[in-house]
Amino acid sequence: MKAKITVNKAKSVGTIDDRIYGSFIEHLGRAVYNGIYEPANACADDMGFRADVIELVKKLRVPIVRYPGGNFVSGYNWEDGIGEKSKRPHRMELAWLSVETNEIGVDEFQEWAKRADTDVMMAVNLGTRGPDEARSCLEYCNSDTDTYYANLRRKNGFDKPFGFKVWCLGNEMDGWWQICSKTAEEYGRIATEAAKVMKWVDPTIELVACGSSDMGMPTFGEWERTVLDHTYDYIDYISLHCYYGNKADNTPDFLANAENMDKFIRTVADICDEVQKKKNGTKQINLSFDEWNVWYRTKDEEKTAKRWQIAPHLLEEKYNLEDALLVGCMLMSLQNNCDRVKIACLAQLVNVIAPIMTENGGGAWMQTIFYPYMYASLNGRGDTLLSEVECDTYKTTKGDSVPYLYTSCIDNKNGELTVFSVNRSLDSDMELDILLEGYGDYKLIRHIELYSDNIKEENDKDNQRVYPISREISDTPTVILKKHSWNMLTFKKK
């Protein structure tokens, strides 16, 4: 099979905001307790954070982490997670039917973020609570005034404000599963009032309003229009959430979901522009794709698990090569839509549908999806170039025509170009030619490949069966992409 990619220096999609490589930590399962925090572990630091997990997060170079939810936030009292730990209440956590000890809250998480070299994307509860609690939480976190909540933070040992710059106005508020879910009108009104008071407290923050929970929701589209009609003057982003799965065990259909993600992004961007035009506005509302991943094997586990446990094993998806290929494509979709997607969060970061896994009392290891995420984050910062692809296509069961090659090209602004590519063919290697127009004499200097003969191969705590290798660089201009493989090609000016 032959394929060709043409990129032109003059045809830029836009500049990538580094925050598209963000992630997510929710108080769910073992994400926090026995994930980032396990005081009894041999790797624990002076605050009980797992140093081995922090090192893996640093390897990913995660720029921002959404916290504390997720469904969890719609029933969360942020005050439960501050001050003296011995006085913090244990709560029935209704989103995931667990017990929340509140041993970790915003006081501790802001310190974990510093140690992991990342920023916090804070979410406020617009389910059981509202604007008053949101502005109080913001004052506690960001204000240096001589006022109650700023002084309470000082009393708790934090003289300087935390300085969180991005805030989420609730989570998935149109979902029936959400604690105190709302209609678009109800949410639009409460989000507007919360946004108003929050920006009065701190005008420098950026706010994310909830989009519909999924493109397949009956509310999708009209929800965005109604919410934006209310919130347009006060918010900066609207959120997108999407998870893909392969329950039908149809790999070609599964890998074609990257095109569905592209469509989702452009549809929401068009709605944002429609509302802007309606309001004669000058502000462009951008997108925060703050939940995305492969997730289907462990869905709804909380319904069958034993209730009211502390940090139960929930949603611990085991990822294979096939999943890593789609995650790689989804990252390319974010890169290719960088003109509108400015923030994105792989959901989640540790143990819960995550690239990093831990063993209670033991070590940490990397799932297959860790690798495309890491290489995209490390090498996908700069300007996305428009990629013109010529290759064979295949038909999905829905009748869609899908190219075997999915790709993105990044001008890293350091004399290097990075081309990410997935060959979606299950049985044919691909002979790929890349034409770089306007770049002069560039040479391929590195080819990183993620591949296994078994597309269902997984990693575990004892064996890294799926891991990246460096391919030998040939003198020919044609690059070979193995069947069902993820690849990163680096070109450098001679």
C-alpha positions as CSV (number, residue, x, y, z in Angstrom):
1,M,0.0,0.0,0.0
2,K,1.3,3.5,-0.9
3,A,0.5,6.8,0.7
4,K,1.6,10.4,0.4
5,I,1.5,13.4,2.8
6,T,2.0,16.9,1.5
7,V,2.5,19.8,3.9
8,N,3.2,23.4,3.0
9,K,5.0,25.9,5.2
10,A,2.4,28.6,4.3
11,K,-0.6,26.5,5.2
12,S,-0.8,26.6,9.0
13,V,-4.0,25.5,10.9
14,G,-2.8,27.5,13.9
15,T,-0.6,27.4,17.0
16,I,-1.1,24.6,19.5
17,D,-1.9,25.7,23.0
18,D,0.2,23.4,25.2
19,R,-2.8,22.8,27.4
20,I,-4.3,20.4,24.9
21,Y,-2.0,17.9,26.5
22,G,-3.8,18.2,29.9
23,S,-5.2,15.4,32.0
24,F,-7.7,14.8,34.7
25,I,-7.8,13.6,38.4
26,E,-11.2,12.9,39.9
27,H,-12.0,11.6,43.4
28,L,-13.0,8.3,41.9
29,G,-11.8,4.8,42.6
30,R,-8.0,4.7,43.1
31,A,-7.2,7.9,41.2
32,V,-6.4,9.9,44.3
33,Y,-6.1,7.4,47.1
34,N,-3.6,4.7,46.3
35,G,-3.1,6.6,43.0
36,I,-1.3,9.9,43.4
37,Y,-1.5,9.5,47.3
38,E,-0.4,6.5,49.3
39,P,1.4,7.4,52.5
40,A,2.3,3.8,53.4
41,N,4.0,3.2,50.0
42,A,7.8,2.9,50.0
43,C,7.8,5.6,47.3
44,A,5.7,8.1,49.3
45,D,7.3,11.5,49.9
46,D,6.9,13.8,52.9
47,M,3.2,14.5,52.1
48,G,2.3,11.0,51.2
49,F,2.4,11.5,47.4
50,R,3.8,8.7,45.4
51,A,7.1,9.9,44.0
52,D,7.1,7.2,41.3
53,V,3.7,8.5,40.0
54,I,5.0,12.1,40.0
55,E,8.0,11.0,37.9
56,L,5.8,9.4,35.3
57,V,3.5,12.5,35.2
58,K,6.6,14.6,34.6
59,K,7.6,12.2,31.8
60,L,4.3,13.1,30.2
61,R,5.0,16.8,30.7
62,V,1.3,17.3,31.6
63,P,0.6,21.1,31.5
64,I,-2.7,21.2,33.4
65,V,-4.9,18.8,35.4
66,R,-8.6,19.1,35.8
67,Y,-9.7,18.6,39.5
68,P,-11.7,17.3,41.5
69,G,-14.3,16.1,38.9
70,G,-16.1,14.9,37.0
71,N,-19.4,13.6,38.3
72,F,-17.9,13.8,41.8
73,V,-17.9,17.6,41.8
74,S,-21.7,17.9,41.5
75,G,-22.1,16.7,45.1
76,Y,-18.8,18.1,46.5
77,N,-18.4,20.6,49.4
78,W,-15.0,22.1,48.7
79,E,-14.7,23.2,52.4
80,D,-14.5,19.5,53.4
81,G,-11.0,19.3,51.9
82,I,-9.2,22.2,53.6
83,G,-7.7,22.7,57.1
84,E,-6.8,20.2,59.7
85,K,-7.2,16.6,58.4
86,S,-8.5,15.2,61.6
87,K,-11.5,17.4,61.5
88,R,-12.5,16.6,57.9
89,P,-15.7,14.7,57.5
90,H,-16.1,11.3,55.8
91,R,-19.0,11.6,53.3
92,M,-21.2,9.3,51.3
93,E,-20.1,10.1,47.8
94,L,-23.1,9.6,45.6
95,A,-21.6,9.9,42.1
96,W,-19.5,6.7,42.5
97,L,-21.2,5.2,45.6
98,S,-18.0,5.3,47.6
99,V,-16.8,6.9,50.9
100,E,-14.9,10.1,50.5
101,T,-12.5,10.6,53.4
102,N,-11.5,14.2,52.3
103,E,-7.9,13.4,53.3
104,I,-6.9,15.1,50.1
105,G,-8.5,18.4,49.0
106,V,-7.6,21.6,47.3
107,D,-4.9,22.3,50.0
108,E,-3.0,19.2,49.2
109,F,-3.8,19.0,45.5
110,Q,-2.3,22.3,44.7
111,E,0.9,21.1,46.3
112,W,0.9,17.9,44.3
113,A,0.5,19.9,41.1
114,K,3.5,21.9,42.0
115,R,5.6,18.8,42.6
116,A,4.3,17.3,39.3
117,D,5.2,20.5,37.4
118,T,1.6,21.1,36.3
119,D,-1.2,23.6,36.8
120,V,-4.7,23.0,38.2
121,M,-7.9,23.4,36.2
122,M,-10.4,23.8,39.1
123,A,-14.0,22.7,38.9
124,V,-16.9,24.1,41.0
125,N,-20.1,22.4,42.1
126,L,-23.1,23.7,40.2
127,G,-25.2,20.6,41.1
128,T,-26.0,20.7,44.8
129,R,-24.5,24.2,45.2
130,G,-24.2,27.4,43.2
131,P,-22.6,30.8,42.7
132,D,-22.1,31.6,46.4
133,E,-19.9,28.5,47.0
134,A,-18.1,29.0,43.7
135,R,-17.1,32.6,44.5
136,S,-16.0,31.6,48.0
137,C,-13.9,28.8,46.6
138,L,-12.3,31.2,44.2
139,E,-11.6,33.7,46.9
140,Y,-9.9,31.0,49.0
141,C,-7.7,29.8,46.1
142,N,-6.8,33.1,44.4
143,S,-7.4,36.2,46.5
144,D,-4.8,38.1,48.4
145,T,-7.4,40.4,50.1
146,D,-7.9,40.9,53.8
147,T,-11.2,39.0,53.6
148,Y,-12.7,35.8,55.2
149,Y,-11.8,33.1,52.8
150,A,-8.4,34.5,51.8
151,N,-7.6,34.7,55.5
152,L,-8.9,31.2,56.0
153,R,-6.4,30.0,53.5
154,R,-3.6,31.9,55.3
155,K,-4.8,30.3,58.6
156,N,-4.5,26.9,57.0
157,G,-0.9,27.6,56.2
158,F,-0.9,29.1,52.7
159,D,0.1,32.7,52.7
160,K,0.3,33.1,48.9
161,P,-2.8,32.5,46.7
162,F,-2.8,29.3,44.6
163,G,-3.4,31.3,41.4
164,F,-5.6,28.8,39.5
165,K,-6.4,30.4,36.1
166,V,-8.9,28.0,34.5
167,W,-12.2,27.1,36.2
168,C,-15.0,24.7,35.1
169,L,-18.6,25.7,35.8
170,G,-19.8,22.3,36.8
171,N,-19.8,19.0,34.9
172,E,-22.0,17.3,32.4
173,M,-25.1,19.1,33.7
174,D,-27.5,17.6,31.0
175,G,-26.7,14.0,32.1
176,W,-29.4,12.1,33.9
177,W,-26.7,10.5,36.0
178,Q,-25.4,13.9,37.2
179,I,-26.3,14.9,40.8
180,C,-28.9,17.7,40.4
181,S,-28.8,17.7,36.6
182,K,-30.4,20.6,34.9
183,T,-32.2,21.7,31.8
184,A,-30.3,24.0,29.4
185,E,-32.2,27.0,30.7
186,E,-31.6,26.1,34.3
187,Y,-27.9,25.5,33.8
188,G,-27.5,28.6,31.5
189,R,-28.8,30.8,34.2
190,I,-26.8,29.4,37.1
191,A,-23.6,29.3,35.1
192,T,-24.1,32.9,34.0
193,E,-24.6,34.1,37.6
194,A,-21.6,32.0,38.9
195,A,-19.4,33.3,36.1
196,K,-20.4,36.9,36.9
197,V,-19.5,36.8,40.5
198,M,-16.3,34.7,39.9
199,K,-15.0,37.2,37.4
200,W,-15.8,40.0,39.8
201,V,-13.7,38.2,42.4
202,D,-10.8,37.5,39.9
203,P,-11.1,39.1,36.4
204,T,-8.0,37.2,35.2
205,I,-9.5,33.8,35.3
206,E,-10.8,31.8,32.3
207,L,-14.1,30.0,32.6
208,V,-15.4,26.8,30.9
209,A,-19.1,26.3,30.5
210,C,-20.5,22.8,30.2
211,G,-21.4,21.6,26.8
212,S,-23.6,18.6,26.3
213,S,-22.3,15.4,27.9
214,D,-21.8,13.6,24.6
215,M,-22.5,14.1,20.9
216,G,-25.1,11.3,21.1
217,M,-27.2,13.1,23.8
218,P,-30.7,14.1,22.6
219,T,-29.9,17.5,24.1
220,F,-26.7,18.0,21.9
221,G,-26.7,21.1,19.8
222,E,-29.6,22.9,21.3
223,W,-28.0,22.6,24.7
224,E,-24.9,24.4,23.4
225,R,-27.0,27.1,21.7
226,T,-29.1,27.8,24.9
227,V,-26.1,27.7,27.3
228,L,-24.0,30.0,25.1
229,D,-27.0,32.3,24.6
230,H,-26.9,32.8,28.4
231,T,-23.2,32.7,29.1
232,Y,-21.6,34.2,26.0
233,D,-20.5,37.5,27.7
234,Y,-18.9,35.8,30.6
235,I,-17.2,32.5,29.6
236,D,-14.2,31.7,27.4
237,Y,-14.7,28.0,26.5
238,I,-17.4,25.4,26.2
239,S,-16.6,21.8,27.0
240,L,-16.7,18.6,24.9
241,H,-16.6,15.1,26.3
242,C,-16.3,11.9,24.3
243,Y,-15.3,8.3,25.0
244,Y,-15.0,5.6,22.3
245,G,-15.2,1.8,22.7
246,N,-15.0,-1.4,20.7
247,K,-17.7,-3.6,22.2
248,A,-18.5,-5.0,18.7
249,D,-14.8,-6.0,18.4
250,N,-14.6,-4.3,15.0
251,T,-11.2,-2.7,14.8
252,P,-11.6,-0.9,11.5
253,D,-14.8,0.8,12.8
254,F,-13.1,1.5,16.1
255,L,-10.1,3.2,14.6
256,A,-12.4,5.3,12.3
257,N,-13.7,7.2,15.4
258,A,-11.0,9.9,14.9
259,E,-13.1,11.2,12.1
260,N,-16.1,11.3,14.4
261,M,-14.0,13.4,16.9
262,D,-13.1,15.8,14.1
263,K,-16.8,16.2,13.2
264,F,-17.7,16.7,16.9
265,I,-15.2,19.5,17.2
266,R,-16.2,21.3,14.0
267,T,-19.9,21.0,14.9
268,V,-19.5,22.7,18.3
269,A,-17.1,25.3,16.9
270,D,-19.8,26.2,14.3
271,I,-22.4,26.5,17.0
272,C,-20.1,28.9,19.0
273,D,-19.7,31.0,15.8
274,E,-23.5,31.0,15.2
275,V,-24.1,32.4,18.7
276,Q,-21.3,34.9,18.3
277,K,-22.9,36.1,15.1
278,K,-26.4,36.2,16.7
279,K,-25.1,38.5,19.5
280,N,-22.9,40.6,17.2
281,G,-20.0,39.6,19.4
282,T,-16.3,40.1,18.9
283,K,-15.2,37.3,21.3
284,Q,-14.6,33.9,19.8
285,I,-15.7,31.1,22.2
286,N,-13.1,28.3,22.0
287,L,-13.3,24.7,23.0
288,S,-12.1,22.7,26.1
289,F,-12.2,19.0,25.2
290,D,-11.8,18.2,28.9
291,E,-12.7,14.5,28.9
292,W,-11.6,12.2,26.1
293,N,-10.3,8.6,26.0
294,V,-11.1,5.0,25.1
295,W,-13.5,3.6,27.7
296,Y,-16.0,0.8,27.4
297,R,-14.9,-2.4,29.2
298,T,-15.4,-1.0,32.8
299,K,-18.4,1.3,32.2
300,D,-21.0,1.3,35.0
301,E,-18.9,-0.7,37.4
302,E,-20.0,1.4,40.3
303,K,-23.5,-0.1,39.9
304,T,-22.3,-3.7,40.6
305,A,-19.4,-3.0,43.0
306,K,-19.8,-3.2,46.8
307,R,-21.1,0.2,48.0
308,W,-19.4,2.6,50.4
309,Q,-15.9,1.5,50.2
310,I,-12.8,3.8,50.4
311,A,-10.9,4.0,47.1
312,P,-12.4,0.8,45.5
313,H,-11.0,-0.6,42.3
314,L,-13.3,1.2,39.7
315,L,-13.0,1.8,36.0
316,E,-9.5,0.4,35.8
317,E,-9.5,-0.2,32.0
318,K,-6.7,-2.4,30.6
319,Y,-5.5,-0.9,27.4
320,N,-4.1,-2.7,24.4
321,L,-2.3,-1.7,21.2
322,E,-5.6,-1.1,19.4
323,D,-6.6,1.4,22.1
324,A,-3.2,3.2,21.8
325,L,-3.7,3.6,18.1
326,L,-7.0,5.4,18.6
327,V,-5.6,7.5,21.4
328,G,-2.8,8.5,19.1
329,C,-5.3,9.4,16.4
330,M,-7.4,11.4,18.9
331,L,-4.3,13.4,19.9
332,M,-3.8,14.1,16.2
333,S,-7.4,15.3,16.0
334,L,-6.7,17.7,18.8
335,Q,-3.6,19.0,17.1
336,N,-5.4,19.3,13.7
337,N,-8.1,21.3,15.3
338,C,-5.8,23.6,17.4
339,D,-7.4,26.7,15.9
340,R,-10.4,26.0,18.2
341,V,-9.4,23.4,20.8
342,K,-7.3,25.3,23.3
343,I,-7.6,22.9,26.3
344,A,-8.0,19.2,26.4
345,C,-7.8,16.6,29.2
346,L,-7.1,12.9,28.8
347,A,-9.5,11.3,31.2
348,Q,-8.0,10.2,33.5
349,L,-4.3,10.2,34.6
350,V,-3.8,7.5,37.2
351,N,-5.6,4.1,37.7
352,V,-9.0,5.2,36.5
353,I,-9.2,4.8,32.6
354,A,-5.5,6.0,32.8
355,P,-2.1,5.8,31.1
356,I,-0.5,5.2,34.6
357,M,-1.3,2.3,36.8
358,T,-0.3,1.5,40.4
359,E,-0.3,-1.4,42.7
360,N,-1.4,-0.8,46.3
361,G,1.8,-1.1,48.3
362,G,3.7,-1.8,45.1
363,G,5.0,-0.1,42.0
364,A,3.7,1.9,39.0
365,W,3.7,1.1,35.3
366,M,2.8,2.5,31.9
367,Q,-0.2,1.3,29.9
368,T,0.0,1.2,26.1
369,I,-1.8,4.6,25.8
370,F,1.0,6.3,27.8
371,Y,3.3,6.3,24.8
372,P,1.4,8.2,22.1
373,Y,0.3,10.6,24.8
374,M,3.9,11.2,26.0
375,Y,5.4,11.7,22.5
376,A,2.6,14.0,21.4
377,S,3.1,16.1,24.5
378,L,6.9,16.2,24.2
379,N,7.1,16.7,20.4
380,G,3.7,18.2,19.4
381,R,4.2,21.8,20.5
382,G,4.3,24.5,17.8
383,D,2.2,25.1,14.7
384,T,0.0,22.5,13.1
385,L,0.3,22.4,9.3
386,L,-2.5,21.4,7.0
387,S,-1.8,17.8,6.0
388,E,-3.0,16.8,2.5
389,V,-3.2,13.0,2.5
390,E,-3.4,10.7,-0.5
391,C,-4.0,7.0,0.3
392,D,-6.4,4.1,-0.1
393,T,-9.6,4.0,1.9
394,Y,-11.8,1.4,3.5
395,K,-15.5,1.2,4.3
396,T,-16.9,1.1,7.8
397,T,-20.1,-0.9,8.6
398,K,-21.9,2.5,8.4
399,G,-20.8,2.9,4.9
400,D,-18.3,5.7,5.6
401,S,-15.1,5.9,3.5
402,V,-12.1,6.2,5.8
403,P,-8.4,6.7,4.8
404,Y,-6.0,4.1,6.1
405,L,-3.6,6.8,7.1
406,Y,-4.4,9.3,9.8
407,T,-1.8,12.0,10.5
408,S,-0.8,15.4,11.8
409,C,2.3,17.5,11.1
410,I,3.8,20.0,13.7
411,D,6.3,22.7,13.0
412,N,8.1,22.7,16.3
413,K,9.7,26.1,15.7
414,N,13.1,24.8,16.5
415,G,14.2,23.7,13.1
416,E,12.3,20.4,13.4
417,L,9.1,19.0,12.0
418,T,7.2,16.2,13.6
419,V,4.8,14.0,11.7
420,F,2.5,11.7,13.7
421,S,0.9,8.9,11.7
422,V,-1.2,5.8,12.3
423,N,-1.5,3.1,9.6
424,R,-5.0,1.7,10.3
425,S,-4.6,-1.3,7.9
426,L,-4.8,-4.6,9.8
427,D,-2.8,-6.5,7.2
428,S,-0.7,-4.2,5.0
429,D,2.4,-2.2,5.6
430,M,2.4,1.3,4.1
431,E,5.0,2.9,1.9
432,L,4.8,6.6,2.9
433,D,6.2,9.5,1.0
434,I,6.2,12.9,2.7
435,L,6.6,16.1,0.7
436,L,7.6,19.2,2.7
437,E,6.9,22.3,0.6
438,G,8.7,25.5,1.5
439,Y,11.0,23.9,4.0
440,G,14.1,23.4,1.9
441,D,16.5,20.6,2.7
442,Y,15.0,18.7,5.6
443,K,16.1,15.1,6.5
444,L,14.4,12.4,8.5
445,I,16.4,11.9,11.7
446,R,14.1,9.8,13.9
447,H,11.4,7.2,13.5
448,I,9.7,6.1,16.7
449,E,7.2,3.1,16.3
450,L,4.6,1.6,18.5
451,Y,3.7,-1.9,17.2
452,S,3.0,-5.5,18.1
453,D,2.0,-8.4,15.9
454,N,-0.9,-8.8,18.3
455,I,-3.1,-5.8,18.1
456,K,-4.8,-6.9,21.4
457,E,-1.5,-7.0,23.3
458,E,-1.5,-5.3,26.7
459,N,1.1,-4.2,29.3
460,D,0.9,-5.1,33.0
461,K,3.0,-4.5,36.1
462,D,5.4,-7.3,35.2
463,N,5.7,-6.9,31.5
464,Q,5.9,-4.0,29.0
465,R,4.9,-5.9,25.9
466,V,3.9,-2.8,23.9
467,Y,6.5,-0.1,23.9
468,P,8.1,2.3,21.5
469,I,11.2,1.4,19.5
470,S,13.5,3.5,17.3
471,R,13.5,2.3,13.7
472,E,16.6,2.5,11.5
473,I,16.6,5.4,9.1
474,S,17.2,4.5,5.5
475,D,18.6,6.6,2.7
476,T,15.5,6.3,0.6
477,P,12.8,9.1,0.9
478,T,10.1,6.4,1.5
479,V,9.2,5.5,5.1
480,I,7.6,2.1,5.9
481,L,4.7,2.2,8.4
482,K,3.9,-1.3,9.6
483,K,0.4,-2.5,9.6
484,H,-1.7,-1.3,12.6
485,S,1.1,0.9,14.0
486,W,1.5,4.3,15.5
487,N,4.6,6.3,14.3
488,M,6.4,9.6,15.0
489,L,8.7,10.9,12.3
490,T,11.1,13.8,13.1
491,F,12.6,15.8,10.3
492,K,15.4,18.3,10.8
493,K,16.9,20.9,8.6
494,K,20.3,19.8,7.3
